């Protein structure tokens, strides 16, 4: 039997213990973590006064009433194109940043990266830095090891619970739901959501970490199509670092093979081996290498953000391109233009959208009814949407032949009281007397007008009045 047949199909995960590092990119990641986690945990508690009968939570996905609130913006189900536009902008933004700076999203703002960073921070506080964690991992089980593991897992679990709990607050009034959770009166869907998100955060951030990026996330495989030789990404200047060695003479490069870049990498890779799918471009290896270069008196930048095309030019002794020449090129300009065009379009649509929403649905079975006196009647279903937090009276009228008569089912008035934040369905009859020209014609253009009697705003919808000539 060959040796290949004896090899297992599955290799167990090799644990990674990143070493603590200081530097510009590590500080940048701390700031990004603080800002993103602050936004995530605190946003549901921000209040925003929208008036009576409306929720005062600044950001709320109101599933019960099928609405999305974002500060002063209110999105209704028929306005889902706003959400679709934002998703398209997010995708284009991801393409833009990847083509310009590689996997910068993965390295700094991806939730998996942010929470893994937080979990590693907790692990380092409790168990110590890299060497201490390696010794603890290899040590036999003891009272100390059990105590440290239980403390670490307990803190991880609290973070995971806060993560799952914060998510459900986006879908209900946060203070009320928090009270219901404390008093065990929250609905089952809230408990189920918290349980699932708590479990996934605890497992993904604590135990799977880089495996989520390598095996579960599709983006490492998609990014290759977004990058080119002009993309700025974390890379090793092999022309300067090779051959590696401890000597400081002309026979070796600047790399002293100290393994600092490997020891700080949360993915456990060696950036000196070239571009790899596992690299999330967190740039911690840059901080580690720059620190070593400063200690041995060598210039920084052995590992740095650089384009592959620049590395080839530098190896030939030629100067690298300017930063703006890498960032502003056809691909990035195209992505930026598309992103900006969609954003401007969404803002424009947001400001021109009508406060009154009306739909007119003619009843076509039959297309018209002939009454006993010869009057021709058409029937319409009109839906009025009241976007305000109070009941509003709307007045319905026609702009067509003055001889056409409009009647509202269930009332002798032209006014319709629409409840706050609701859609109201009203059946309307439009009639033409026997001697009216509209009664004998095939069809007549008809326009329904609706007026908000409180604000005075008006809206209209065009339709058709069918006469007896269709017979």
C-alpha positions as CSV (number, residue, x, y, z in Angstrom):
1,X,0.0,0.0,0.0
2,X,1.4,3.4,-1.0
3,X,2.1,6.1,1.5
4,X,-0.5,8.4,-0.2
5,X,-3.2,5.9,0.6
6,X,-2.2,5.9,4.3
7,X,-2.6,9.7,4.5
8,X,-5.7,10.9,6.3
9,X,-8.3,12.8,4.3
10,X,-8.8,15.3,7.1
11,X,-6.0,17.2,8.9
12,X,-6.7,18.5,12.4
13,X,-6.5,22.2,12.9
14,X,-3.1,23.5,14.1
15,X,-3.7,26.1,16.8
16,X,-2.4,29.6,16.1
17,X,-1.1,31.8,18.9
18,X,-0.5,35.3,17.5
19,X,2.1,37.3,19.4
20,X,1.4,40.8,20.7
21,X,2.7,43.5,18.5
22,X,2.7,47.3,18.6
23,X,2.7,49.7,15.7
24,X,0.7,51.9,13.3
25,X,-1.5,49.2,11.9
26,X,-2.1,47.5,15.2
27,X,-3.3,50.9,16.6
28,X,-5.4,51.4,13.5
29,X,-7.1,48.0,14.1
30,X,-7.7,48.9,17.7
31,X,-9.5,52.1,16.6
32,X,-11.5,50.2,14.0
33,X,-12.5,47.6,16.5
34,X,-13.6,50.2,19.1
35,X,-15.6,52.2,16.5
36,X,-17.3,49.2,14.9
37,X,-18.2,47.5,18.1
38,X,-19.4,50.7,19.6
39,X,-21.7,51.3,16.6
40,X,-23.0,47.7,16.8
41,X,-23.7,47.6,20.5
42,X,-24.9,51.2,21.1
43,X,-27.0,52.1,18.0
44,X,-30.2,50.4,19.1
45,X,-30.2,52.6,22.2
46,X,-30.1,55.9,20.3
47,X,-33.5,57.7,20.5
48,X,-35.1,59.7,17.7
49,X,-38.3,61.7,18.2
50,X,-40.7,61.0,15.2
51,X,-43.8,62.3,16.9
52,X,-46.8,60.4,18.3
53,X,-47.7,56.8,17.4
54,X,-44.3,56.2,15.9
55,X,-41.3,54.4,17.4
56,X,-38.6,56.6,18.9
57,X,-35.7,54.2,18.2
58,X,-33.3,55.8,15.8
59,X,-32.5,52.6,13.9
60,X,-35.2,49.9,13.8
61,X,-36.3,47.1,11.5
62,X,-40.0,47.0,12.3
63,X,-41.0,43.6,11.0
64,X,-44.5,43.7,12.5
65,X,-45.4,46.9,10.5
66,X,-43.0,46.1,7.6
67,X,-41.0,49.3,7.9
68,X,-37.3,50.3,8.3
69,X,-36.4,53.4,10.3
70,X,-33.0,55.1,10.1
71,X,-33.0,58.3,12.0
72,X,-35.2,60.7,9.9
73,X,-35.6,58.2,7.0
74,X,-38.6,55.8,6.9
75,X,-38.6,53.0,4.3
76,X,-41.8,51.2,3.4
77,X,-42.1,47.8,1.8
78,X,-42.8,49.2,-1.7
79,X,-39.6,51.3,-1.3
80,X,-37.3,48.3,-1.0
81,X,-35.3,49.6,-4.0
82,X,-33.6,51.9,-1.4
83,X,-32.3,48.8,0.4
84,X,-31.4,47.1,-2.9
85,X,-29.4,50.2,-3.9
86,X,-27.5,50.2,-0.6
87,X,-26.6,46.6,-1.1
88,X,-25.4,47.3,-4.6
89,X,-23.3,50.2,-3.2
90,X,-21.9,47.9,-0.5
91,X,-20.8,45.4,-3.2
92,X,-19.3,48.1,-5.4
93,X,-17.5,49.5,-2.4
94,X,-16.1,46.1,-1.6
95,X,-14.9,45.8,-5.2
96,X,-13.4,49.3,-5.1
97,X,-11.4,48.8,-1.9
98,X,-10.2,45.3,-2.9
99,X,-9.0,46.5,-6.3
100,X,-7.2,49.4,-4.6
101,X,-5.9,47.9,-1.3
102,X,-6.5,44.2,-1.5
103,X,-8.4,42.5,1.3
104,X,-8.6,45.6,3.4
105,X,-12.2,44.7,4.4
106,X,-11.1,41.3,5.7
107,X,-8.2,42.7,7.6
108,X,-9.9,45.5,9.4
109,X,-13.7,45.6,9.4
110,X,-15.0,42.1,8.7
111,X,-17.1,41.0,11.7
112,X,-15.2,37.7,11.9
113,X,-11.9,39.7,12.1
114,X,-13.2,42.2,14.6
115,X,-14.6,39.6,17.0
116,X,-11.6,37.3,16.6
117,X,-9.4,40.2,17.5
118,X,-11.5,40.8,20.6
119,X,-11.4,37.1,21.6
120,X,-7.6,37.0,21.1
121,X,-7.3,40.1,23.3
122,X,-9.2,38.4,26.1
123,X,-7.2,35.2,25.6
124,X,-3.9,37.2,25.9
125,X,-5.1,39.0,29.1
126,X,-6.0,35.8,30.8
127,X,-3.4,33.3,29.5
128,X,-0.5,35.5,28.6
129,X,1.3,36.3,25.4
130,X,2.2,33.8,22.7
131,X,4.9,31.8,24.5
132,X,2.8,31.5,27.6
133,X,-0.2,30.3,25.6
134,X,1.9,27.8,23.7
135,X,3.2,26.4,27.0
136,X,-0.3,26.2,28.4
137,X,-1.6,24.4,25.3
138,X,1.1,21.8,25.5
139,X,0.9,21.4,29.3
140,X,-1.0,18.5,30.9
141,X,-4.4,19.3,32.4
142,X,-4.1,20.8,35.8
143,X,-6.1,22.9,38.2
144,X,-4.5,26.1,36.8
145,X,-5.1,25.1,33.2
146,X,-8.7,24.3,33.9
147,X,-9.2,27.5,35.8
148,X,-7.7,29.7,33.1
149,X,-9.7,27.9,30.3
150,X,-13.0,28.3,32.2
151,X,-12.4,32.0,32.9
152,X,-11.5,32.6,29.2
153,X,-14.5,30.7,27.9
154,X,-16.8,32.5,30.4
155,X,-15.6,35.9,29.1
156,X,-16.0,34.7,25.5
157,X,-19.5,33.5,26.3
158,X,-20.4,36.9,27.8
159,X,-19.1,38.7,24.7
160,X,-21.0,36.2,22.5
161,X,-24.2,36.7,24.5
162,X,-23.9,40.5,24.2
163,X,-23.4,40.1,20.5
164,X,-26.6,38.0,20.0
165,X,-28.5,40.2,22.4
166,X,-27.5,43.4,20.6
167,X,-28.7,42.0,17.3
168,X,-32.3,41.4,18.4
169,X,-32.5,45.0,19.7
170,X,-32.5,46.2,16.1
171,X,-35.8,44.5,15.5
172,X,-37.8,45.7,18.5
173,X,-37.8,48.6,21.0
174,X,-34.5,48.0,22.8
175,X,-35.5,49.1,26.4
176,X,-38.8,47.2,26.2
177,X,-37.2,44.1,24.8
178,X,-34.4,44.3,27.4
179,X,-37.0,44.4,30.2
180,X,-38.8,41.4,28.6
181,X,-35.6,39.5,28.4
182,X,-34.7,40.2,32.1
183,X,-38.2,39.2,33.2
184,X,-38.2,36.1,30.9
185,X,-41.2,37.5,29.0
186,X,-39.5,37.9,25.6
187,X,-41.0,36.0,22.6
188,X,-39.5,32.7,21.6
189,X,-38.1,34.1,18.4
190,X,-35.9,36.5,20.4
191,X,-34.5,33.8,22.6
192,X,-33.9,31.6,19.5
193,X,-32.0,34.4,17.7
194,X,-29.9,35.2,20.7
195,X,-29.1,31.5,21.2
196,X,-28.0,31.0,17.6
197,X,-25.9,34.2,17.4
198,X,-24.3,33.5,20.8
199,X,-23.3,30.0,19.7
200,X,-21.9,31.0,16.3
201,X,-20.0,34.0,17.8
202,X,-18.5,31.8,20.5
203,X,-17.5,29.0,18.2
204,X,-16.4,31.2,15.2
205,X,-14.4,33.8,17.2
206,X,-13.1,31.4,19.8
207,X,-12.3,28.1,18.1
208,X,-12.6,28.3,14.3
209,X,-11.1,31.8,13.7
210,X,-9.0,31.6,10.5
211,X,-10.9,28.5,9.4
212,X,-14.0,30.6,8.8
213,X,-12.0,32.8,6.4
214,X,-10.3,29.9,4.7
215,X,-13.1,27.4,4.3
216,X,-16.5,29.1,4.9
217,X,-16.1,32.6,3.4
218,X,-16.1,32.8,-0.5
219,X,-14.4,36.1,-0.6
220,X,-10.7,34.8,-0.5
221,X,-11.5,33.0,-3.8
222,X,-13.4,35.9,-5.4
223,X,-10.7,38.5,-4.5
224,X,-8.4,37.2,-7.2
225,X,-10.7,38.7,-9.9
226,X,-10.6,42.1,-8.1
227,X,-6.8,42.4,-7.8
228,X,-4.2,43.0,-10.4
229,X,-0.4,43.9,-10.4
230,X,-1.3,47.5,-9.5
231,X,-3.2,46.6,-6.4
232,X,-1.6,47.7,-3.1
233,X,-1.4,44.8,-0.8
234,X,0.8,43.4,2.0
235,X,3.9,41.9,0.4
236,X,7.5,41.0,1.1
237,X,10.4,42.7,-0.7
238,X,12.3,39.4,-1.5
239,X,14.8,41.3,-3.6
240,X,15.9,43.1,-0.5
241,X,15.4,40.4,2.1
242,X,17.0,37.3,0.4
243,X,19.1,35.4,1.1
244,X,18.0,35.3,4.7
245,X,20.6,35.0,7.4
246,X,21.7,36.2,10.8
247,X,24.9,37.8,9.5
248,X,25.0,41.5,8.8
249,X,27.3,41.5,5.8
250,X,27.1,41.6,2.1
251,X,26.4,37.9,1.8
252,X,22.8,38.1,3.3
253,X,19.7,40.2,2.8
254,X,18.0,42.3,5.4
255,X,15.7,39.5,6.6
256,X,17.3,37.8,9.6
257,X,14.8,35.0,9.7
258,X,13.5,36.0,13.1
259,X,10.0,34.7,12.4
260,X,8.5,37.8,13.9
261,X,6.1,38.2,10.9
262,X,4.9,34.7,11.2
263,X,4.5,34.8,15.0
264,X,2.1,37.8,14.8
265,X,0.0,36.5,11.9
266,X,-3.5,35.6,12.9
267,X,-3.7,33.3,9.9
268,X,-0.5,31.5,10.8
269,X,1.1,32.0,7.3
270,X,4.6,33.2,6.2
271,X,4.2,36.4,4.1
272,X,7.7,35.8,2.7
273,X,6.3,32.8,0.7
274,X,4.4,35.3,-1.5
275,X,0.7,36.1,-2.0
276,X,-1.5,33.5,-0.3
277,X,-5.3,33.0,-0.1
278,X,-5.1,32.8,3.7
279,X,-3.7,36.3,4.0
280,X,-6.3,38.9,5.2
281,X,-3.9,41.8,4.8
282,X,-4.2,42.8,8.4
283,X,-0.7,44.3,8.2
284,X,0.4,43.2,11.6
285,X,3.5,41.6,10.0
286,X,4.4,45.1,8.8
287,X,4.5,46.4,12.4
288,X,6.5,43.3,13.5
289,X,9.0,43.6,10.8
290,X,9.5,47.3,11.1
291,X,10.2,46.9,14.8
292,X,12.9,44.3,14.0
293,X,14.4,46.5,11.2
294,X,14.6,49.4,13.7
295,X,16.5,47.3,16.2
296,X,19.1,46.1,13.7
297,X,19.5,49.4,12.0
298,X,17.9,48.6,8.7
299,X,15.3,50.8,6.8
300,X,11.7,49.9,7.4
301,X,9.5,48.5,4.6
302,X,11.0,45.0,4.1
303,X,7.3,44.0,4.5
304,X,5.0,46.7,3.4
305,X,1.9,47.7,1.4
306,X,3.2,47.7,-2.2
307,X,2.1,46.7,-5.6
308,X,3.5,43.6,-7.3
309,X,4.5,45.8,-10.3
310,X,6.4,48.1,-8.0
311,X,8.4,45.2,-6.5
312,X,9.5,44.2,-10.0
313,X,10.6,47.7,-10.8
314,X,12.4,48.1,-7.4
315,X,14.3,44.9,-8.0
316,X,15.7,46.5,-11.1
317,X,16.7,49.6,-9.2
318,X,13.9,51.8,-10.6
319,X,11.7,54.0,-8.5
320,X,8.2,52.8,-7.5
321,X,5.1,54.6,-8.7
322,X,3.4,57.2,-6.6
323,X,0.5,56.1,-4.4
324,X,-2.1,58.0,-6.3
325,X,-1.0,56.3,-9.5
326,X,-2.0,52.9,-8.0
327,X,-5.2,54.2,-6.4
328,X,-6.5,56.3,-9.4
329,X,-6.6,54.0,-12.4
330,X,-9.4,52.9,-14.8
331,X,-10.8,50.1,-12.6
332,X,-11.0,52.1,-9.4
333,X,-12.3,55.2,-11.2
334,X,-15.0,53.1,-12.8
335,X,-16.1,51.5,-9.5
336,X,-16.0,54.9,-7.8
337,X,-18.2,56.5,-10.6
338,X,-20.7,53.7,-10.4
339,X,-20.8,53.8,-6.6
340,X,-21.3,57.6,-6.6
341,X,-24.0,57.5,-9.4
342,X,-26.0,55.0,-7.4
343,X,-25.6,57.0,-4.2
344,X,-26.7,60.2,-5.9
345,X,-29.6,58.5,-7.4
346,X,-30.8,57.1,-4.1
347,X,-30.5,60.5,-2.4
348,X,-32.4,62.1,-5.3
349,X,-35.1,59.5,-5.1
350,X,-35.3,59.9,-1.3
351,X,-35.9,63.7,-1.6
352,X,-38.4,63.5,-4.4
353,X,-40.6,60.7,-3.1
354,X,-44.2,61.7,-2.5
355,X,-45.6,62.0,1.0
356,X,-48.9,60.7,-0.4
357,X,-49.0,57.2,-1.9
358,X,-52.0,56.2,-4.0
359,X,-52.7,53.3,-6.3
360,X,-55.8,52.9,-8.5
361,X,-56.9,49.4,-9.7
362,X,-59.9,49.4,-12.1
363,X,-62.3,46.5,-11.7
364,X,-62.3,44.8,-15.1
365,X,-64.8,42.1,-14.6
366,X,-67.0,43.5,-16.0
367,X,-65.3,46.6,-17.5
368,X,-68.4,48.7,-16.8
369,X,-72.0,48.3,-15.5
370,X,-75.1,49.7,-17.1
371,X,-77.7,50.9,-14.5
372,X,-81.4,50.8,-15.0
373,X,-81.6,54.4,-16.2
374,X,-78.8,53.9,-18.7
375,X,-76.0,55.3,-16.6
376,X,-72.6,53.8,-17.2
377,X,-70.6,53.0,-14.1
378,X,-66.9,52.0,-13.7
379,X,-65.6,50.6,-10.4
380,X,-62.1,51.2,-9.0
381,X,-60.2,50.1,-5.9
382,X,-58.1,53.0,-4.5
383,X,-55.5,52.4,-1.9
384,X,-54.2,55.4,0.1
385,X,-51.1,55.2,2.3
386,X,-50.9,57.5,5.3
387,X,-47.1,57.8,6.1
388,X,-47.8,60.1,9.1
389,X,-48.0,59.3,12.8
390,X,-51.6,60.6,13.0
391,X,-54.9,59.9,11.3
392,X,-55.3,62.1,8.2
393,X,-58.4,63.1,6.2
394,X,-57.9,62.8,2.4
395,X,-60.2,64.4,-0.2
396,X,-60.8,62.5,-3.4
397,X,-61.8,64.1,-6.7
398,X,-61.6,63.8,-10.5
399,X,-60.1,66.0,-13.2
400,X,-62.0,65.0,-16.3
401,X,-65.4,65.8,-17.7
402,X,-67.4,67.7,-15.1
403,X,-70.3,65.6,-15.9
404,X,-68.7,62.4,-14.5
405,X,-69.8,61.7,-11.0
406,X,-67.7,60.1,-8.3
407,X,-69.1,58.2,-5.3
408,X,-67.4,56.5,-2.4
409,X,-68.7,53.2,-1.2
410,X,-70.0,53.4,2.4
411,X,-70.1,57.2,2.6
412,X,-71.8,60.1,0.9
413,X,-68.8,62.3,1.3
414,X,-65.6,62.8,-0.7
415,X,-63.4,62.6,2.4
416,X,-61.6,59.4,3.5
417,X,-60.1,59.1,7.0
418,X,-56.9,57.0,6.7
419,X,-55.5,55.7,10.0
420,X,-51.9,56.6,11.0
421,X,-49.2,54.5,9.3
422,X,-51.6,52.4,7.5
423,X,-52.9,51.6,4.0
424,X,-56.7,52.1,3.5
425,X,-58.6,50.5,0.7
426,X,-61.6,52.4,-0.7
427,X,-64.0,51.3,-3.4
428,X,-65.0,54.1,-5.7
429,X,-67.7,54.4,-8.4
430,X,-67.4,56.7,-11.3
431,X,-70.6,57.2,-13.4
432,X,-71.5,58.9,-16.7
433,X,-75.2,59.7,-17.4
434,X,-76.8,58.3,-20.6
435,X,-76.5,61.6,-22.4
436,X,-72.9,62.2,-21.3
437,X,-70.4,61.9,-24.2
438,X,-68.2,59.7,-22.0
439,X,-70.9,57.1,-21.7
440,X,-71.0,56.5,-25.5
441,X,-67.3,56.6,-26.2
442,X,-64.9,53.6,-26.1
443,X,-62.7,55.1,-23.3
444,X,-62.0,58.4,-21.7
445,X,-58.7,59.4,-19.9
446,X,-59.4,59.9,-16.2
447,X,-57.3,61.3,-13.5
448,X,-58.0,60.8,-9.8
449,X,-56.7,63.5,-7.4
450,X,-56.2,63.0,-3.7
451,X,-55.5,65.9,-1.3
452,X,-54.2,65.8,2.3
453,X,-56.5,68.2,4.1
454,X,-53.9,68.8,6.8
455,X,-50.8,69.5,4.8
456,X,-52.5,70.5,1.5
457,X,-50.2,68.2,-0.5
458,X,-51.8,66.6,-3.6
459,X,-51.1,63.5,-5.7
460,X,-52.7,62.0,-8.7
461,X,-53.1,58.8,-10.7
462,X,-54.2,58.3,-14.3
463,X,-56.5,55.6,-15.5
464,X,-59.3,54.9,-18.1
465,X,-63.1,55.3,-18.0
466,X,-64.8,52.7,-20.2
467,X,-68.0,53.5,-22.1
468,X,-70.6,51.5,-23.9
469,X,-68.9,51.8,-27.3
470,X,-66.9,48.7,-26.2
471,X,-70.0,46.6,-26.6
